[in-house]
C-alpha cells in the first residue's frame, strides 16, 4: 500500500487512524514515497498555512516518523527512497506521476483522496483506497 500526501492529512483533519483502517482492510506494509514525506514536510513548515491544515500536516509527518521508527503489531511503514532518474537529472517530477509509476512497479494499491490521481490509477488498473464518509477507509 502506497500512501499519498493528502492521505497522511486524514488523521489530523478527520481523526481517522489510517494505519488501523489499512490493517482492517488487510494491508500490513505501508510505503511512503520520499517525495510524499518531503511534500508533507514542506506543508507543515509553510508560514502561510494555518490552523487545522497545518496541524494535520504536522500530525501526518509525525505519524510516519513514529511508525517508521517503532515496531507496531499490525502495520509496517517504510519510506521509499528509490531515486527517480529524471529527478536526479534536476527535473522535478510530479508526485502523482511518481506514485502511479511506483504503484505499477510494485503492484501496490494506493491510499489517496485526490480524485484525478484516483482516476489515473483506476485507468492503469491500480486499486485505490479512499476516505469514505469522513470516518473510514474504503477500497475501490
C-alpha positions as a Markdown table, in Angstrom:
| # | Residue | x | y | z |
|---|---|---|---|---|
| 1 | Unk | 0.0 | 0.0 | 0.0 |
| 2 | Unk | 1.4 | 3.3 | -1.1 |
| 3 | Unk | 0.2 | 6.4 | 0.7 |
| 4 | Unk | -0.3 | 9.8 | -0.9 |
| 5 | Unk | 0.3 | 13.2 | 0.9 |
| 6 | Unk | -3.4 | 14.0 | 1.3 |
| 7 | Unk | -4.0 | 10.6 | 2.9 |
| 8 | Unk | -1.5 | 11.5 | 5.6 |
| 9 | Unk | -3.6 | 14.6 | 6.4 |
| 10 | Unk | -6.6 | 12.4 | 7.2 |
| 11 | Unk | -5.7 | 11.7 | 10.9 |
| 12 | Unk | -5.3 | 15.4 | 11.7 |
| 13 | Unk | -8.3 | 16.5 | 9.7 |
| 14 | Unk | -10.8 | 13.8 | 10.5 |
| 15 | Unk | -9.4 | 11.9 | 13.4 |
| 16 | Unk | -9.3 | 8.6 | 11.4 |
| 17 | Unk | -6.4 | 6.2 | 12.2 |
| 18 | Unk | -5.4 | 5.4 | 8.7 |
| 19 | Unk | -2.9 | 2.7 | 9.8 |
| 20 | Unk | -5.6 | 0.9 | 11.8 |
| 21 | Unk | -8.0 | 1.3 | 8.9 |
| 22 | Unk | -5.5 | -0.1 | 6.4 |
| 23 | Unk | -4.8 | -3.0 | 8.7 |
| 24 | Unk | -8.6 | -3.6 | 8.9 |
| 25 | Unk | -8.6 | -3.8 | 5.1 |
| 26 | Unk | -5.7 | -6.3 | 5.1 |
| 27 | Unk | -2.8 | -4.0 | 4.3 |
| 28 | Unk | 0.2 | -4.6 | 6.6 |
| 29 | Unk | 3.0 | -3.0 | 4.6 |
| 30 | Unk | 2.7 | 0.8 | 4.1 |
| 31 | Unk | 5.0 | 2.6 | 1.7 |
| 32 | Unk | 5.5 | 6.3 | 1.9 |
| 33 | Unk | 7.4 | 7.7 | -1.1 |
| 34 | Unk | 10.2 | 10.0 | -0.1 |
| 35 | Unk | 8.7 | 12.7 | -2.3 |
| 36 | Unk | 5.4 | 12.4 | -0.3 |
| 37 | Unk | 7.3 | 12.8 | 3.0 |
| 38 | Unk | 9.1 | 15.8 | 1.6 |
| 39 | Unk | 5.9 | 17.4 | 0.4 |
| 40 | Unk | 4.3 | 16.8 | 3.9 |
| 41 | Unk | 7.4 | 18.4 | 5.5 |
| 42 | Unk | 7.1 | 21.4 | 3.3 |
| 43 | Unk | 3.4 | 21.8 | 4.1 |
| 44 | Unk | 4.0 | 21.6 | 7.9 |
| 45 | Unk | 6.7 | 24.3 | 7.6 |
| 46 | Unk | 4.8 | 26.7 | 5.4 |
| 47 | Unk | 4.4 | 30.0 | 7.2 |
| 48 | Unk | 1.1 | 30.8 | 5.3 |
| 49 | Unk | -0.5 | 27.6 | 6.3 |
| 50 | Unk | -2.6 | 28.0 | 9.4 |
| 51 | Unk | -5.0 | 26.2 | 11.7 |
| 52 | Unk | -6.3 | 22.7 | 11.0 |
| 53 | Unk | -4.4 | 22.2 | 7.8 |
| 54 | Unk | -1.0 | 23.0 | 9.4 |
| 55 | Unk | -1.9 | 20.8 | 12.4 |
| 56 | Unk | -2.9 | 18.0 | 10.1 |
| 57 | Unk | 0.4 | 18.2 | 8.2 |
| 58 | Unk | 2.3 | 18.1 | 11.5 |
| 59 | Unk | 0.4 | 15.1 | 12.7 |
| 60 | Unk | 0.8 | 13.2 | 9.4 |
| 61 | Unk | 4.5 | 13.8 | 9.3 |
| 62 | Unk | 4.9 | 12.8 | 13.0 |
| 63 | Unk | 2.9 | 9.6 | 12.4 |
| 64 | Unk | 5.0 | 8.5 | 9.5 |
| 65 | Unk | 8.2 | 9.0 | 11.5 |
| 66 | Unk | 6.7 | 7.3 | 14.5 |
| 67 | Unk | 5.6 | 4.2 | 12.5 |
| 68 | Unk | 8.9 | 4.0 | 10.7 |
| 69 | Unk | 11.0 | 4.1 | 13.9 |
| 70 | Unk | 8.8 | 2.0 | 16.1 |
| 71 | Unk | 7.6 | -1.6 | 15.9 |
| 72 | Unk | 3.8 | -1.9 | 15.7 |
| 73 | Unk | 1.7 | -5.0 | 15.9 |
| 74 | Unk | -0.2 | -4.5 | 12.6 |
| 75 | Unk | 1.4 | -2.1 | 10.1 |
| 76 | Unk | 5.0 | -1.8 | 8.9 |
| 77 | Unk | 5.8 | 1.5 | 7.4 |
| 78 | Unk | 8.8 | 2.1 | 5.1 |
| 79 | Unk | 9.9 | 5.2 | 3.3 |
| 80 | Unk | 10.6 | 4.5 | -0.4 |
| 81 | Unk | 13.9 | 6.2 | -1.2 |
| 82 | Unk | 14.2 | 4.9 | -4.7 |
| 83 | Unk | 15.8 | 7.6 | -6.8 |
| 84 | Unk | 13.9 | 8.7 | -9.9 |
| 85 | Unk | 16.1 | 9.0 | -12.9 |
| 86 | Unk | 14.6 | 12.2 | -14.2 |
| 87 | Unk | 14.5 | 13.8 | -10.8 |
| 88 | Unk | 18.2 | 13.0 | -10.3 |
| 89 | Unk | 18.9 | 14.9 | -13.6 |
| 90 | Unk | 17.5 | 18.0 | -12.0 |
| 91 | Unk | 13.9 | 17.9 | -13.3 |
| 92 | Unk | 11.4 | 17.7 | -10.5 |
| 93 | Unk | 8.6 | 15.2 | -11.4 |
| 94 | Unk | 5.0 | 15.4 | -10.3 |
| 95 | Unk | 4.4 | 13.4 | -7.1 |
| 96 | Unk | 1.3 | 11.9 | -8.6 |
| 97 | Unk | 3.2 | 10.6 | -11.6 |
| 98 | Unk | 5.8 | 9.1 | -9.2 |
| 99 | Unk | 3.0 | 7.4 | -7.2 |
| 100 | Unk | 1.5 | 5.9 | -10.4 |
| 101 | Unk | 4.9 | 4.6 | -11.5 |
| 102 | Unk | 5.7 | 3.1 | -8.1 |
| 103 | Unk | 2.3 | 1.5 | -7.8 |
| 104 | Unk | 2.6 | -0.2 | -11.2 |
| 105 | Unk | 6.2 | -1.3 | -10.4 |
| 106 | Unk | 5.3 | -2.7 | -7.0 |
| 107 | Unk | 1.8 | -3.9 | -8.0 |
| 108 | Unk | 0.6 | -2.0 | -4.9 |
| 109 | Unk | -2.7 | -0.2 | -4.1 |
| 110 | Unk | -2.7 | 3.5 | -3.3 |
| 111 | Unk | -4.4 | 5.4 | -0.5 |
| 112 | Unk | -5.4 | 8.8 | -1.8 |
| 113 | Unk | -8.3 | 11.3 | -1.6 |
| 114 | Unk | -7.1 | 13.0 | -4.8 |
| 115 | Unk | -9.8 | 12.3 | -7.4 |
| 116 | Unk | -7.7 | 13.0 | -10.5 |
| 117 | Unk | -5.0 | 10.6 | -9.1 |
| 118 | Unk | -7.6 | 8.0 | -8.3 |
| 119 | Unk | -8.8 | 8.2 | -12.0 |
| 120 | Unk | -5.3 | 7.8 | -13.3 |
| 121 | Unk | -4.7 | 4.8 | -11.0 |
| 122 | Unk | -8.0 | 3.2 | -12.0 |
| 123 | Unk | -7.2 | 3.6 | -15.7 |
| 124 | Unk | -3.9 | 1.9 | -15.0 |
| 125 | Unk | -5.6 | -0.9 | -13.2 |
| 126 | Unk | -4.3 | 0.0 | -9.8 |
| 127 | Unk | -6.6 | -0.5 | -6.7 |
| 128 | Unk | -7.3 | 2.6 | -4.6 |
| 129 | Unk | -8.3 | 3.2 | -1.0 |
| 130 | Unk | -10.0 | 6.4 | 0.0 |
| 131 | Unk | -11.8 | 8.1 | 2.9 |
| 132 | Unk | -15.5 | 7.3 | 2.9 |
| 133 | Unk | -17.9 | 9.4 | 5.0 |
| 134 | Unk | -15.1 | 11.2 | 6.9 |
| 135 | Unk | -14.9 | 8.1 | 9.2 |
| 136 | Unk | -13.5 | 5.1 | 7.5 |
| 137 | Unk | -11.4 | 3.9 | 4.6 |
| 138 | Unk | -12.9 | 2.0 | 1.7 |
| 139 | Unk | -11.2 | 0.1 | -1.2 |
| 140 | Unk | -12.3 | 0.5 | -4.8 |
